[in-house]
Amino acid sequence: MKTKPKTNRNSDTATPTASVTDYATTAAMDAWVRHPILGDPSFDTFEKLGDTVHVSQPPYEWAVNGSLFRDPVGGAWYYFGGLYPLGYAMGERDGKKSFYNFRIFQSADEGRSWQDLGWGFESGFRFDGHTAAANHYPDVVMTYDPDTKLYWLAYDWLNEDCSWATAHHPPEKTYDSGAAIAYATTPAGPFTRLTSPIFSNLEISRKIGRFTRAYGTSIFKRKNDWLALTLCDSGEYFSWGLLGFTAPSPRGPWSAPRILLSVDRGEYYPAPVEFFPCFAVGDTVYAPATALGRNRNYQTLHAAPLEAAHAPDAWTLTGDGNAWHARPLPHEHYGIWGQTYHGFVHAGPAGEWLTVMYPSRDERGFGTLSVAQRPWDTPHSDGFTFSGHEGKSVVPLMRAYKRFGLRARFVFTGTVEVAFDYHGVLGPDKPQACAEPSAEALTDYLAVRLSGETFALVSVRRGGAGEIVLDSGTFPRTTDAGGAGGSNVSLHLRVGDGRIAFEINGVSRELSGPAWPAGVAITGGPLALITHEYSLLTCDEFLVDGEEIPCVLRYDARDALLGAGQRSADWQAVESVGLTCVSQHAVVRSPSDSPGSPAVEMYGKWNVVGRGVTIYSPKSSRLGVMRVVVDGEYKASVDLCADADIASAPVYACELPPGRHSVAVFSEQGPIVLDVLDVRTT
C-alpha cells in the first residue's frame, strides 16, 4: 500500500457538505486529467521491495530495461537486466567495440537479496545465412514450458555492425536486427540460441505500416501454438505499437507480423506510449506501456485473452494512468525510465501479489534496476503522487469553480504549484518523443507556488502579460519523517467574492481585488497541480468545497498530431498561409502536399475524457472539407470553404456519453486545419 505523507494537521474549519469533494480519494480519482505528456496523478499501490538490485557503472551506464521471472520449478526469482552504454551508443568507445548485453541476477529469498550471476550470452553467434555476428542482445523475457521442461528466452538481437543510421531500414543482412529465441534447462543458462530468428527488421520493416523497426519481444505458450508480442516504432513519426507473431512451437516457423495496437485504432488510445515487456496472469495477457514524454510519469495497460491475443479486436484498454508513482529517492531521480514494469502474480501475505521489476536513472543519469510489489486485487488506494522529472508536469481537474475553498495536505520536494482559475491550452511542446507540456499549457492561471520554505502567490497570464507575483513569504517547514527531505504542508485556500485568502502551515495571508495589479481577475476555471523539474508531490487530502461551474478544457493541434502518429514535416504552420487561429500551434495539411509514407494517412486525433466536444477551424477559399470521426464512427463532413478568410471559430460540436473518447479529423477534400478542441467535462 502507498505510504501516506506525514503532514501537519491544523484545526479544520470547513464543514463538509454535499458540495465537498476530496480529490485525493479513489472515489474521485477519475476527475483528474491524465495524459502521456502532461502527467498523471497516480493512486497506485506499488511500493519498492528491498534495495536497488543494480546501479549502472561505465561502460554500461544505462541499465534501463529488464524483466522478472519466478521459476515455477525451484521457486527462485530471476532478474534479467538489459545493459547499454550511455545514450544507447553503438560502435567503438575508447578504442573498443561496445555491445548491448543482459545480466542475470538471482534471488533465493523472494527479493530481499540478489546474487549477480553474470552475463547472459557469449559473443560470436551468427544466424543462418548471416556473415555478421549478432553480438548485441540487450532485452530478454523468459517463459517456462512444463511439457518440455525447458526455459525459453525471447531476446533482441542486432548484428555487430548495426548503427542507428541503419536501424529502421537495414540495407543488408550485415546491419540487420530483430528478435530471436534461446533455451536452457535452468533459468540461469547456459543457453542454446536457435539459428533462425522470430523475425528480422530487414524482412519486415516495410511491411508494418508506419512502423519501421521492431524490438522488445515477449513469448507465451498457448493451447495449440506460441505467441510473440513485440514492440515497434516508427522513427520520425514518433509513434509506437505492438505486433503479434504466432508459431506452432518456439522453433517456428513464425508468421508474418500483425499490428495489434497502434494510434490508428478508432477508439481512445493515449499516445505516445511504448510497450515492453508483456506478462500473463492466468488466461489473460497484459501489455503495460510507459509514456515517451520527457517525464514518462504516465502508464497505460492493455489486456487480451491469451488465446485470442493474436487478433487486434481482442485487446482493450484496462487502465489509463494510475499505474505507477515516482519516489523521491536518489536511485529514482527520473521516475520510471526506459521501458515499463514487468513481473508475475504469486501467493503472498494476505492474498495474491503482483511483483515487478522497474528501471530508472539516478542523479548521475545512470540506469538503476529495482523491484516493487502491490496487492494484485488492490491496484489503487486513497492518496496520490504527482511528479515532474526532466520537465514540468501539469494536471488540471475536470471540474471548474469560481468561488471555492480548498484544504490540502501533502508532502513535496522541489517546486510545486497549486493552481486555480486555470485556462491553459493543453498539449505538448512538440509532436515528438521527449515532449513536455507546452508554454501554452503552463500559462493563464493563478497559483500558490511552494519551494523549500518559501511561498508566492502568482498570476501567470498569456498574451505577453507574463508572471506577476501578488504576494510572497516564508512558512514554517517540517521535514517528512520518511527521510526523503520533503516538506509537510497544510494548505487552506479560499477564493471568491474578489479576494484570495490562504494559510500555509499556520501563516495566513489575504488579498482583495482592488489591490491587485491590472489584468488580474478571477473568471472561474479548474484547479490544477504543477510540478517543476525534479519535483514531487504526495497528497493525502485535496478537499474542495464550492459550487461547480461549467468546465471546458482546451487541447491544441500538436496534441492531435501526437495522437495520430503524424510526422511534423507533413504539416505546415497555419500562420504561414495567413489564417487566424485560436492557438499559435495550429497546422494545415492538404492531400496534395508532398506525401509521407504511403502507409500513413494524414489526419489529427485527440484522445480526451468528457461529455461533449467542439472543433475549431478557420474558413477560407483555400480550404476544403473536413471529415469528423468520433470513437471510430463517422459524424459529419464540415465545409471549411468561404469566399473570404474567417477567423477560427466552432465548426462542429456534439454531446457524448461521459467518458473516454477519440476525436479524429481527416481531409475529405482539399486542405484542412488542425486548431483546437474544446472538451466539456463536468
Secondary structure, 3 states (H helix, E strand, C coil): CCCCCCCCCCCCCCCCCCCEEECCCHHHHHHECCECCCECCEEECCEECCCCCEECECCECEEEEEEEEECCCCCCEEEEEEEECHHHCCEEECCEEECCEEEEEEECCCCCCCEEEEECCCCCCCCCCCCCCCCECCCEEEEEECCCCEEEEEEEEECCCCCCCCCCCCCCHHHCEEEEEEEECCCCCCCEECCCCCEEHHHHCCCECCECEEEEEEEEECCCCEEEEEEEECHHHCCEEEEEEEECCCCCCCCCCEEEECCCCCCCCCCCEEECCCEEECCEEEEEEEECCCCCCCEEEEEEEHHHCCCHHHCEEEEECCCCCCCCCHHHCCCCCCCCCEEEEEEECCEEEEEEEEEEECCCCCEEEEEEEEECCCCEEEEEEEEECCCCEEEEEEEEEEEEEEEEEEEEECEEEEEECCCCEECECCCCCCCCECHHHHCCEEEEEEECCEEEEEEEECCCCEEEEEEEEECCCEECCCCCCCEEEEEEEEEECCEEEEEECCEEEEEEHHHCCCCCCCCCEEEEEEECCCEEEEEEEEEEEEEEECCEEEECHHHHHHHCCCCHHHCEEHHHHCCCCCCCCCEEECCCCCCCCCCCCCEEEEEEEEEEEEEEEEECCCCCEEEEEECCEEEEEEECCCCCCEEEEEEEEEEEEEEEEEEEEEEEECCEEECCEEEECC
